[in-house]
Structures are given as structure tokens and as C-alpha cells.
């Protein structure tokens, strides 16, 4: 495989920006499919939305991969969901991709989930091109969208195209690099006709080209000189410059069109091959596990640092690949792999560096949504799937001679919980299988058991996230379940530092238990990366070194259930400064118990506060409903952060506690006669007002008492 002719791209955007419709057109124009299906309406539903639930709801739930040919290029495409509830699908796709298309609605512009996707692209240093879609809609305003990209995303957009008409008048696109008009003929726009720019668009096109060249000249002295000396800059030179600036993530080329109306998709595919990186253009580093351990032992590296090695795309080097997505199927687990170095050969065995176990790769597949094609080998730079490999998302697999680990995928914390139980006793086994499967497939879906009541608790990113899984349990496992009330994932944190001096003594027949710890519990900043930090300041062997990890484990164990309503405790730091031990009675168990008791006592004294998840909410309503909607949000303890109007529609941004948002969809519908829409995503944890905290604590105590009485 010629790696310079390979592109691995993802298509990401806010809900309903047209990602899946765009992917369907890409499949059609590249010859992958021969009939276009729409996301909604008659027909079989979009190719990439292969789950029944996706087709019924008209949304993408799971990311889907396919491979297409465009001219002499091979393009691996991953279509990702827009709903923030399925954000891990976007996260793990972007982790392994080389480039991305950011799709923006020409009316909605940069919306809340566009900001999340932008953050994810920046986290993994992904070069992107933007596609302003839905230019056939009334109120389409590409200039406004480009300005929002500057203001809200903090990037430098460079418009490479200009639409010929907007809304119902959209008839084609002007290519500002070639200075030609592009029209899309045929029943499905399959024939791209190049023509002269219409006379009434000549002036606008010249102005837009001048703006494009001026922006690009900021990244090229050659172009700057050519403009100053009024010399021509060739089309080839422009393509090279745009590519270099895109790969350096200094600019975002902006293309335009309407996927639904079959306009602008082929030039977008050309831009993917011209401007987005091939695997060779990305520098990929892995952590050398052996060298890191050696450096730690020698004291050359701090505990949180690691030795990194660059990966090559040579097929002769040992394999280094990442399992970025797992799907449990009837005949075993299907695992999606991105190969960074070497090759995967059917029938060979490779080592999972997390577990140290050797695993045989018996069947390799090329995926096309839900269809699959058997292959014998996967090469560096490629994305393939393997059947029957037992592993988790984020695991690194290496060939002989390499013991590397690739940086894992960022997984956000779940914010909502529900209890589930089977309606029929004989369904318990099926429910257990379903939950285990979904837990393995989706790192943001967590399953636990309430120790006191025995209830099964599921946790996820939002109501839609859990609703979809409950519906899948009913359909795919034929298991009817009873669902409890949604519960907010509260957390607790101390509000003042506490010094502790705790001695644990227990004397029963035989050897006793003795441990003594002295230190202080302090508060961490709101934006601390870890919820808990431990500092060992013991000197002169006051506590033997082997007992310190046990004391730390005790402190951590006490943070699992806080004193207010048994929620996880965060923003806690502990410094161990002194203590004592007994030659006979001290043990690791004694110090763990001592640490646990010391932390529990300290938390009781530290006036703990309850923290609640705050959601970033974006509401779109007709302007006449703006007053009632903002008033209603204020009554929910919401903080309005911004309001804008465009084309008779008010866009309200607010921060609102999740606890107040459980029935918001119905409330908004009734307030706006069904004309309002909203999207929300987790923003941060914030302290609950004292009066609300007392209500929550009292309610949780009553619930616990009732459950205990029933048990």
C-alpha cells in the first residue's frame, strides 16, 4: 500500500448537521454504493446507520467505519454520532485518525457539540477541514458561520469556495483556487461541470479570493512577496501552501455545499486527498515500557514521566497497533484496530502489552458499516477489524521485539445513574450478559451493584445514552426490565483543611494491630486533574516504607463513600508527615485500617459540601418564546451565559444543574408549541447551595431507610 495515497478521516459535528447524509454521498460518488438512502423518510435508511434503533430515531448511535476509493486514493472514513451522550464514539475515533471533516450547519453555525468536537480534535492534534452544509436551507449564512469559527473555536478559517446562491437559489459553488464555477449535473449531481464564474458573481469571487490570499500570505513569505509585487501564484503552489498550513493546524480550509441536494461533495473529497494528512505526515510516539521501568528504577525519571519512542510506518518493524473499539457479537468480540507500525497477518499471534498475554489473530476483516470482507493482512496506517480477540478499548498490541504502550483514550465521567432489574426472574441471566457486553463495548457505560440493596445500577453520559441501552436490552436480549428513577451522580468535597493524628490499636488473642498516622488533609483546586493526591513526607523511618502504600490505600478507600450521602469524595489531598509503628503488631492491614479511619474522621470534621453536575445547555426557540424560556431556566437555578438572535430564532446558552433537567424535553415542547429544540453536555461539577444540599441529603437518607426496611 502506498501510504501517501491513504487517508484516515472522521466526520464529526453537532446533532443534525448532516454527517451521515454527507457520508452516504461520499459512498455513492466513490462507487461504494449504487443507491442513495436518506437518514429519514422512505427507504432502508442510511448505509452507515445500520442499527434498527438508529434508523428509527434518525440519529447515529455508534461510529461506523468504511473504506472508499477516490481517484487513486484510498480513504478510510468513520462516521461518528453528534449527540454528546455518545461522545466516547467520537473520542476514540479521533484518537486513531489522521484528519477530520468538521461539518457545520449553515443556519445553526457553531453549536454546543461543535465546540466539544473541536476540543477533541485539538486534544489529539487532528488537522481538519470544515464543510458548511445545508446551504439549501432558508436562513443559510456561510459568512456568519466562518465568523463564528473565528470567535468561538479560535481557529483561522480560510474559505476556498463561495456558494452561487443560498437557500432555494443554491445552484453551484465557485472554486476560489481555480477561479471556476462548479455545477453538479445529473439526477444525483454525479457529473461535476466546470464553467466560467457567472457575471453577477465575478466581483464577489474576486473579493473572496483576495481575502483568501491575504490570510494565506500570513503563513508564506513567498505568497506575501508575490502579492506585494502583483505576481501570479500558481494553482499548484496554492494547493501546496494550503496543505502545509492545514497539516501544521494553522488554518482550517472551509468548503461549502449541501449534501442532501447533492452539491459540493466531490470537491470536498478532492480537498480530503489534497489537504488532509496521510499516515506518514503524522508523528506518532509510543511509551517504551521496558525503558521507562528501567529509568524509574535508576531514578532518572519522575513516576509520572515516561520514555517515548517514535514509530515508523515500515512493514519490517515489529507490529504496534491500538484496539480502539470493541463490539461483542454472537460469535465473539469484533475489535477495530489502527495499525501504526508493522503489519497484522492472519493466523499470527501478538502480545497485549497491558496484560502481557499472547493472542492469536485468526480472522481479519475490512469493515463497510455492518458488511465485512475477509482479508489476509493489515498494514501500517490502515484501520481493520479482528474477530475473536479478547481485549478492552485502548489496549496496545505489539509484535515480537516491541514492548510499547500507546497513550490511551480519554474517557469522561458518567453523570447520571439508573437502577435496573429484570421483570421476570428467569431473565436475570440475559440482563447480566447484556450489561457485561455493553460495559465492555462502551467505557462511559458503567455497571455497579448497590452493596446495601443489591440493586444493579447503570451509569452513563445522559438520559438518551441510558434509554438507548435499555431499549437494546429489550430488543437484542428479549429481556423486559424495570427502570428506577434517574439519579444524579453527586460528588462530595471537604471545604476546609484538617490536621489528623490517629492511632489504631486492637488487641485480641495472638498478635494485635497497631498503626499511627499523623498529617493533614488539604483541598485541591477545582481544575485539578486527579480527584485525590497523596504526598509522603515521612522522614527518619518514622513509618517503615512498606506500610506507606497501605496507609495511602486506606485513605483512598474512605473516599469511595462520603459522610453526606455516600457519594464519591473528590478534590482531596493528603500529606503524611509523621506516625509510629510497633515491631510485632504493625502490619499493612493495620495501616490501611488506620488510614481509612483517619480519613473518615477528617471528612466528618471538614464541613463537606455536595457537588452536582452542571450542564452546558443550548436552546433554540422562535424569538417570541425567548422570555418565557429564559425565565423558566432561571427558575431551575440556571445561569444564562449568552443569547443571540438570527433569522427570527433565539439561541440561548445557559449553565443548568442536571438535577433540574430530567423532563426538560417535554417542558420545552409545551412552552413553545413543539417549536423549540435543545442540546446539552456536561460542563463541570459545582457546589450545591446549602438549602438544596440539605434537601438532597435528607431525601437520600429516607430512600436508604426505605430500602433497608424492604430488605
C-alpha positions in Angstrom: 0.0 0.0 0.0 1.3 3.5 -0.9 0.8 5.3 2.4 1.0 8.7 0.7 -2.3 7.7 -1.1 -4.0 6.7 2.1 -6.3 9.0 4.2 -7.9 8.1 7.6 -10.6 10.6 8.3 -13.5 11.1 10.7 -16.7 13.1 10.1 -17.8 14.9 13.2 -20.3 17.6 14.0 -23.2 18.8 16.2 -26.5 16.9 16.1 -28.4 17.1 12.8 -25.6 18.9 10.8 -25.8 16.2 8.1 -22.8 14.0 8.9 -24.4 10.7 7.9 -26.1 12.2 4.8 -22.6 13.5 3.8 -21.1 10.1 4.3 -23.9 8.5 2.2 -23.0 10.8 -0.7 -19.3 10.0 -0.3 -20.1 6.3 -0.6 -22.3 7.0 -3.6 -19.8 9.2 -5.6 -16.9 6.9 -4.8 -18.9 3.9 -6.2 -19.1 2.1 -2.8 -22.9 2.1 -3.1 -25.2 2.4 -6.1 -28.3 3.8 -4.5 -28.5 6.8 -2.1 -30.6 6.2 1.1 -31.7 9.0 3.3 -31.4 9.2 7.1 -35.1 9.8 7.4 -38.1 9.1 5.2 -38.8 6.2 2.8 -36.3 3.5 2.1 -33.9 1.4 4.1 -32.1 4.2 6.0 -28.5 5.4 5.6 -25.9 2.8 5.0 -23.8 3.8 8.0 -26.8 3.8 10.4 -27.1 0.0 10.3 -28.7 -0.5 13.7 -32.6 -0.6 13.8 -32.6 1.9 16.6 -30.5 4.4 14.5 -32.9 4.1 11.5 -36.0 4.5 13.7 -34.7 7.5 15.6 -32.8 9.1 12.6 -29.7 9.5 14.7 -26.2 7.9 14.8 -25.5 5.9 17.9 -22.4 4.0 17.1 -19.5 5.1 14.9 -19.2 3.1 11.7 -16.2 2.6 9.5 -15.9 2.1 5.8 -13.2 2.3 3.1 -13.7 4.1 -0.3 -11.6 4.8 -3.4 -11.4 8.3 -4.7 -9.4 8.6 -7.9 -6.2 6.8 -7.0 -6.5 7.4 -3.2 -7.8 5.0 -0.5 -9.9 6.8 2.2 -10.9 5.1 5.5 -14.0 7.0 6.7 -15.5 6.9 10.2 -19.0 8.4 10.6 -19.4 9.5 14.3 -22.5 10.4 16.4 -23.5 14.0 17.1 -25.2 13.5 20.4 -23.0 14.3 23.4 -24.3 11.2 25.1 -22.3 9.1 22.7 -19.2 11.3 22.8 -16.8 8.4 23.6 -17.5 7.2 20.0 -16.1 10.5 18.7 -13.3 10.4 21.2 -12.0 7.0 20.4 -12.4 7.6 16.6 -10.4 10.8 16.7 -7.7 9.2 18.8 -6.7 6.9 15.9 -7.5 9.1 12.9 -5.1 11.4 10.9 -7.6 14.0 9.8 -11.2 15.1 10.1 -14.1 16.9 8.4 -15.9 19.3 10.8 -19.4 19.6 9.4 -21.2 22.8 10.3 -24.9 23.7 9.6 -25.1 26.9 7.5 -28.0 28.1 9.7 -27.1 26.7 13.2 -23.4 27.6 12.8 -21.0 26.7 15.6 -23.2 24.9 18.2 -22.5 23.4 21.6 -21.4 20.0 20.3 -19.3 21.6 17.6 -17.3 23.1 20.5 -16.9 19.7 22.1 -15.8 18.1 18.8 -13.3 21.0 18.3 -11.8 20.4 21.8 -11.4 16.7 21.0 -9.7 17.4 17.7 -7.3 19.8 19.5 -6.7 17.2 22.2 -5.4 14.7 19.6 -3.8 17.4 17.3 -6.0 16.5 14.4 -5.8 18.7 11.2 -9.3 19.3 9.9 -11.2 20.8 7.0 -14.6 22.4 7.6 -17.7 21.8 5.4 -20.5 24.3 5.7 -23.5 22.1 4.9 -27.2 22.7 4.3 -26.7 25.8 2.2 -30.1 24.9 0.6 -31.9 25.9 3.9 -33.7 29.2 4.4 -31.5 31.5 6.5 -28.2 29.9 5.4 -25.4 32.3 6.1 -21.9 30.9 5.4 -20.2 34.2 6.3 -21.7 34.2 9.8 -20.6 30.6 10.3 -17.0 31.5 9.3 -17.0 34.4 11.7 -18.3 32.1 14.5 -15.4 29.7 13.7 -13.0 32.5 14.4 -14.8 33.8 17.5 -15.9 30.6 19.2 -13.4 28.0 18.1 -10.3 30.3 18.0 -9.1 28.9 14.6 -8.2 30.6 11.3 -10.8 29.6 8.7 -9.9 30.1 5.1 -12.9 29.9 2.7 -11.8 28.1 -0.5 -15.3 28.3 -2.0 -18.2 30.7 -2.4 -21.8 29.5 -3.0 -23.7 30.5 -6.1 -27.0 31.5 -4.4 -28.2 30.2 -0.9 -31.4 28.6 0.2 -33.7 27.6 -2.6 -31.4 29.5 -5.1 -28.3 27.4 -4.5 -27.2 26.3 -7.9 -23.4 25.7 -7.6 -20.1 26.5 -6.0 -17.3 28.9 -7.0 -13.8 27.4 -6.5 -11.6 30.3 -5.4 -8.4 28.4 -6.1 -9.2 27.6 -9.7 -11.5 30.7 -10.1 -14.1 28.5 -11.8 -17.8 27.8 -11.2 -18.7 24.2 -10.4 -22.2 22.9 -11.2 -23.5 19.4 -10.3 -25.4 17.9 -13.1 -27.3 14.6 -13.4 -30.2 13.2 -11.3 -27.9 12.9 -8.2 -25.3 15.6 -9.0 -22.8 12.9 -10.1 -21.4 15.0 -13.0 -19.3 18.0 -11.9 -19.3 20.6 -14.7 -16.6 23.3 -14.6 -17.7 26.6 -16.1 -16.9 30.3 -16.1 -18.0 32.3 -13.0 -21.4 34.0 -13.6 -21.0 37.7 -14.4 -23.0 38.8 -11.3 -20.7 36.8 -9.0 -17.4 38.0 -10.6 -16.9 40.9 -8.1 -17.8 38.8 -5.0 -15.5 36.0 -6.2 -12.6 38.4 -6.7 -13.1 39.9 -3.2 -13.3 36.4 -1.6 -10.2 35.2 -3.4 -8.3 38.4 -2.3 -9.3 37.6 1.3 -8.2 34.0 0.9 -4.8 35.0 -0.4 -4.3 37.6 2.2 -5.0 35.1 5.0 -2.7 32.5 3.4 0.1 35.1 3.0 0.4 35.2 6.8 1.9 31.7 6.5 4.0 32.1 3.4 6.7 34.8 2.7 6.7 33.7 -1.0 2.9 34.4 -1.3 3.4 37.7 0.6 6.1 38.8 -1.9 4.0 37.7 -4.9 1.1 39.8 -3.6 3.2 42.8 -3.0 4.8 42.6 -6.4 1.4 41.7 -8.0 2.7 38.5 -9.5 0.6 35.3 -10.1 0.8 32.5 -7.7 0.1 29.2 -9.4 -2.7 26.8 -8.5 -0.2 24.1 -7.7 1.7 26.5 -5.3 -1.6 27.4 -3.6 -2.5 23.7 -3.0 0.9 23.1 -1.5 0.7 26.1 0.8 -2.9 25.2 1.9 -1.8 21.6 2.6 1.3 22.7 4.7 -0.7 25.3 6.7 -3.5 22.7 7.3 -1.1 20.0 8.5 0.5 22.5 10.8 -3.0 23.2 12.1 -2.5 26.9 11.4 -5.6 27.2 9.2 -8.9 25.3 8.6 -9.8 25.2 4.9 -13.6 25.9 4.5 -15.6 24.2 1.8 -19.3 24.6 1.2 -22.4 22.8 -0.2 -25.5 20.8 0.5 -25.1 17.0 0.9 -28.8 16.5 0.8 -29.1 18.4 -2.5 -26.0 16.6 -3.9 -23.9 19.7 -4.2 -20.3 20.2 -3.2 -19.4 16.7 -2.1 -16.9 15.8 -4.9 -14.8 18.9 -4.3 -14.8 18.1 -0.6 -13.4 14.6 -1.4 -10.7 16.3 -3.6 -9.9 18.5 -0.6 -9.6 15.4 1.7 -7.0 13.9 -0.6 -5.2 17.3 -1.3 -5.1 18.8 2.2 -5.5 16.2 4.9 -2.6 14.2 6.2 -1.5 10.7 5.1 -0.2 8.4 7.9 3.4 9.5 7.1 2.5 13.1 7.8 1.7 12.4 11.5 4.4 11.9 14.1 3.3 9.1 16.4 5.1 8.2 19.6 4.7 5.3 21.9 5.8 4.7 25.5 8.6 2.2 25.8 7.5 0.2 28.8 10.9 -1.5 29.4 13.0 1.7 29.1 10.5 3.6 31.3 10.7 1.0 34.1 14.5 0.9 33.9 14.6 4.7 34.1 12.2 4.8 37.1 14.4 2.2 39.0 17.5 4.2 38.2 15.8 7.4 39.4 16.3 9.1 36.0 12.6 9.8 35.6 9.8 11.0 37.8 7.0 8.5 38.5 4.6 10.3 36.1 7.1 10.6 33.3 7.8 8.0 30.5 10.3 7.3 27.8 8.9 7.8 24.3 10.0 6.3 21.0 8.9 7.4 17.5 7.0 4.8 15.5 7.9 4.2 11.8 5.5 3.1 9.1 7.8 0.3 8.0 6.2 -3.1 7.5 9.5 -4.8 8.6 9.4 -3.3 12.1 7.5 -5.1 14.9 3.8 -4.5 15.0 2.4 -1.7 17.1 -1.4 -1.2 16.9 -4.2 0.1 19.1 -7.6 -1.6 19.7 -9.8 1.5 19.7 -13.3 0.0 19.6 -14.8 -3.3 20.6 -18.2 -4.8 19.7 -19.4 -8.1 21.3 -21.2 -10.3 18.8 -22.8 -13.7 18.7 -19.6 -15.4 17.6 -17.1 -13.5 19.7 -15.7 -10.0 20.0 -15.1 -7.8 17.0 -12.3 -5.4 17.6 -11.3 -2.4 15.5 -7.6 -1.8 15.2 -5.5 1.1 13.9 -2.1 -0.2 12.8 0.7 2.3 13.4 3.8 0.2 12.7 4.5 -3.2 11.1 1.6 -5.4 9.9 -1.1 -7.8 11.2 -1.0 -11.2 9.5 -3.9 -13.6 9.7 -3.1 -16.6 11.9 -0.2 -14.8 13.7 0.0 -14.1 17.5 0.6 -10.7 19.1 1.1 -9.5 22.7 -1.4 -7.4 24.5 1.1 -5.2 26.4 -1.5 -4.3 29.2 -2.0 -8.0 30.1 1.3 -9.5 28.8 -0.7 -12.3 27.1 -0.1 -13.5 23.6 -3.3 -13.6 21.4 -3.8 -15.3 18.0 -5.5 -13.1 15.3 -7.5 -15.8 13.5 -9.7 -13.7 11.2 -9.1 -10.2 9.8 -11.9 -8.0 8.2 -12.3 -4.9 6.2 -15.5 -3.2 7.5 -18.1 -1.4 5.4 -20.6 -0.3 8.1 -22.1 -3.7 9.1 -20.8 -5.6 6.0 -17.4 -7.2 6.1 -14.8 -8.5 3.8 -12.1 -11.1 4.8 -8.5 -10.0 4.3 -5.2 -11.8 5.0 -3.0 -8.8 6.1 -3.4 -5.3 7.5 -0.6 -2.9 7.0 0.8 0.2 8.9 -1.5 3.2 8.5 -4.6 1.0 7.9 -7.8 0.5 10.0 -9.1 -3.1 10.1 -11.2 -5.3 12.4 -10.2 -8.6 14.0 -12.7 -11.3 15.2 -12.3 -13.3 18.5 -9.6 -11.1 20.3 -10.5 -10.7 24.0 -9.3 -7.1 24.9 -10.5 -3.7 26.1 -10.7 -0.4 24.2 -7.4 1.4 24.3 -5.2 -1.8 24.5 -1.9 -1.8 22.6 -0.9 -5.0 20.7 2.8 -5.5 19.7 4.8 -8.0 17.7 7.9 -9.7 19.0 10.7 -7.3 19.8 8.5 -4.4 20.9 7.0 -3.7 24.3 5.3 -0.4 23.8 2.1 1.3 25.0 0.1 3.9 23.1 -1.5 6.7 25.1 -5.0 5.6 25.9 -8.3 7.2 25.1 -9.7 10.0 27.3 -13.0 8.8 28.9 -15.3 11.3 30.5 -17.1 10.6 33.8 -20.7 9.4 33.7 -23.2 12.0 35.2 -26.5 10.1 35.5 -27.5 6.8 37.2 -30.5 4.4 37.0 -31.4 1.2 38.7 -32.5 -1.7 36.5 -33.9 -5.1 37.4 -35.5 -7.8 35.2 -39.3 -8.1 35.3 -39.1 -11.9 35.2 -36.7 -13.8 37.4 -35.6 -16.1 34.6 -34.4 -13.0 32.7 -31.7 -12.1 35.2 -29.1 -14.1 33.3 -29.9 -12.3 30.0 -29.7 -8.9 31.7 -26.3 -9.8 33.2 -25.0 -10.8 29.7 -26.3 -7.6 28.1 -24.8 -5.3 30.8 -21.5 -7.1 30.6 -21.4 -6.7 26.8 -22.3 -3.0 26.9 -19.8 -2.3 29.7 -17.0 -3.9 27.6 -18.0 -2.0 24.4 -18.5 1.4 25.9 -16.1 2.8 28.5 -18.6 5.6 29.5 -21.3 3.0 30.4 -20.7 1.7 33.9 -22.4 -1.0 35.9 -22.2 -1.5 39.7 -24.2 -3.1 42.5 -25.5 -1.2 45.5 -24.0 -3.1 48.4 -26.9 -2.4 50.8 -29.9 -3.1 48.5 -28.4 -5.4 45.9 -29.8 -3.2 43.1 -28.0 -3.1 39.8 -27.0 0.5 39.0 -26.1 1.6 35.4 -24.4 5.0 34.8 -23.9 6.9 31.6 -23.5 10.3 29.9 -27.2 11.3 29.8 -30.8 10.2 29.6 -30.6 9.3 25.8 -27.5 7.2 26.4 -29.2 5.0 29.0 -32.5 5.0 27.2 -30.8 3.5 24.1 -29.1 0.8 26.1 -32.3 -0.1 27.9 -34.1 -0.4 24.5 -31.2 -2.5 23.2 -31.6 -4.8 26.3 -35.3 -5.3 25.4 -34.7 -5.9 21.7 -31.5 -7.7 21.4 -31.7 -9.8 24.6 -35.6 -10.1 24.8 -35.4 -9.0 28.4 -38.0 -6.7 29.9 -36.6 -4.5 32.6 -38.0 -2.3 35.3 -36.1 1.0 35.4 -35.8 3.2 38.5 -35.9 7.0 38.7 -32.9 8.8 37.1 -30.4 9.8 39.8 -27.8 12.5 39.6 -24.2 11.4 40.1 -23.4 13.8 43.0 -19.9 14.1 44.5 -18.7 15.4 47.8 -15.7 17.5 48.8 -14.3 18.9 52.0 -14.5 22.7 52.4 -11.7 23.2 55.0 -8.3 21.6 55.7 -8.0 19.2 58.7 -5.0 18.0 60.6 -5.2 14.4 61.8 -3.4 12.3 64.4 -5.0 8.9 64.5 -3.8 5.8 66.4 -5.3 2.4 65.6 -4.9 -0.2 68.4 -6.6 -3.6 68.6 -5.6 -6.3 71.0 -7.3 -9.7 70.7 -5.8 -13.1 71.3 -2.5 -13.5 69.5 -0.7 -10.7 67.7 -2.6 -7.4 67.8 -2.9 -4.5 65.4 -1.1 -1.2 65.8 -0.7 1.8 63.4 -0.4 5.5 64.0 -0.6 8.2 61.3 -0.1 12.0 61.6 -0.6 14.5 58.8 -3.1 16.9 57.2 -5.9 16.7 54.7 -5.9 19.7 52.3 -8.1 20.9 49.5 -7.3 20.6 45.8 -8.2 23.2 43.1 -11.4 22.8 41.2 -9.5 22.1 38.0 -7.1 19.5 39.5 -6.5 16.7 37.1 -6.8 13.9 39.7 -9.6 13.8 42.4 -7.0 12.7 45.0 -3.3 13.4 45.7 -1.0 11.7 48.2 2.3 13.3 49.5 4.7 11.2 51.5 6.7 13.5 53.9 7.8 10.8 56.3 11.4 11.1 57.3 13.8 9.2 59.5 11.9 6.0 59.1 9.1 7.0 61.5 6.9 4.6 59.5 8.6 1.8 57.5 8.4 2.3 53.8 6.4 -0.9 53.2 3.5 0.4 55.3 3.1 3.8 53.5 1.2 2.4 50.4 -1.2 0.6 52.8 -2.0 3.9 54.6 -2.5 5.5 51.2 -4.8 2.7 50.2 -6.8 3.3 53.4 -7.2 7.0 52.6 -8.4 6.2 49.1 -10.9 3.6 50.4 -12.5 6.2 52.7 -13.1 8.4 49.7 -15.4 5.9 48.0 -18.3 6.9 50.2 -18.5 10.3 51.7 -20.3 11.3 55.0 -23.1 13.3 53.5 -24.9 10.7 51.2 -22.3 8.1 50.4 -21.1 9.7 47.2 -17.5 9.7 45.9 -15.3 12.3 47.6 -13.1 14.4 45.3 -10.6 17.4 45.5 -8.8 15.8 48.4 -5.1 15.9 49.1 -3.3 14.1 51.9 0.2 14.8 53.3 1.5 12.1 55.7 4.1 13.8 58.0 4.6 11.5 61.0 3.5 8.4 62.8 4.7 5.4 64.7 4.7 1.6 64.4 5.1 -1.5 66.6 7.7 -4.1 65.7 5.3 -7.0 66.3 1.8 -5.7 66.0 2.1 -3.4 62.9 1.1 -4.7 59.5 -0.1 -3.5 56.2 -3.6 -4.3 57.2 -3.3 -2.3 60.4 -2.0 0.8 58.5 -4.8 0.5 55.8 -7.4 0.4 58.5 -5.7 3.3 60.3 -5.6 5.4 57.1 -9.3 4.6 56.4 -10.4 5.7 59.9 -8.2 8.8 59.9 -9.7 10.0 56.6 -13.3 9.2 57.7 -12.9 11.2 60.8 -11.3 14.1 58.9 -14.1 14.2 56.3 -16.7 14.4 59.1 -14.9 17.5 60.6 -14.2 19.2 57.2 -17.8 20.5 56.7 -18.2 18.5 53.4 -20.2 20.1 50.6 -22.2 18.4 47.9 -21.1 18.9 44.2 -23.6 18.5 41.4 -23.0 18.1 37.6 -23.7 21.3 35.7 -24.7 21.0 32.1 -23.9 23.4 29.2 -27.3 23.9 27.6 -28.1 25.4 24.1 -31.8 26.1 23.4 -33.1 27.2 20.0 -36.6 28.7 20.1 -38.6 31.2 18.0 -37.9 34.7 19.3 -41.4 35.2 20.7 -40.7 32.4 23.3 -37.3 33.8 24.4 -38.7 35.5 27.5 -40.7 32.5 28.9 -37.8 30.1 28.2 -35.1 32.2 29.9 -37.4 32.8 32.9 -38.1 29.0 33.1 -34.3 28.3 33.0 -33.7 30.8 35.8 -36.4 29.1 37.9 -34.3 25.9 37.5 -31.2 27.6 39.0 -29.9 28.1 35.5 -27.4 30.8 34.7 -27.9 32.4 31.2 -24.5 32.9 29.7 -25.4 34.2 26.2 -28.3 34.9 24.0 -28.2 35.6 20.2 -30.8 36.0 17.5 -30.6 35.0 13.9 -33.4 34.9 11.3 -36.2 35.0 13.9 -34.7 32.3 16.1 -33.3 32.9 19.6 -30.3 30.9 20.7 -29.9 30.7 24.5 -26.8 29.4 26.1 -27.1 28.5 29.8 -25.5 26.5 32.6 -28.1 24.5 34.4 -27.9 21.7 37.1 -28.6 18.3 35.7 -30.9 17.6 38.6 -33.4 20.2 37.1 -33.2 18.9 33.5 -34.8 15.4 33.7 -38.1 16.3 32.0 -36.9 19.4 30.1 -37.7 18.0 26.6 -41.5 17.8 27.4 -41.4 21.2 29.3 -39.8 22.9 26.3 -42.2 21.4 23.9 -45.2 22.5 25.8 -43.8 26.1 26.3 -43.0 26.5 22.6 -45.8 24.5 21.0 -43.3 22.0 19.9 -41.1 24.6 18.0 -38.1 24.6 20.4 -35.1 22.3 20.5 -32.2 21.9 22.8 -28.9 20.1 23.3 -26.8 19.8 26.4 -23.5 18.4 27.5 -21.6 18.0 30.8 -19.7 21.1 31.7 -18.3 20.8 35.3 -19.1 20.0 38.9 -20.2 22.9 41.1 -21.1 23.2 44.8 -24.8 22.8 45.6 -26.4 25.7 47.6 -26.8 24.7 51.2 -30.6 24.6 51.3 -30.7 22.3 48.3 -27.9 20.2 49.8 -30.0 19.6 52.9 -32.9 18.5 50.8 -30.8 16.1 48.8 -29.1 14.6 51.9 -32.5 14.2 53.6 -34.1 12.6 50.6 -31.2 10.2 50.2 -31.4 9.2 53.9 -35.1 8.5 53.6 -34.5 6.4 50.4 -31.8 4.4 52.2 -34.1 3.8 55.2 -36.9 2.6 53.0 -34.6 0.3 51.1 -33.2 -1.1 54.4 -36.8 -1.7 55.7 -37.8 -3.5 52.4 -34.6 -5.6 52.6 
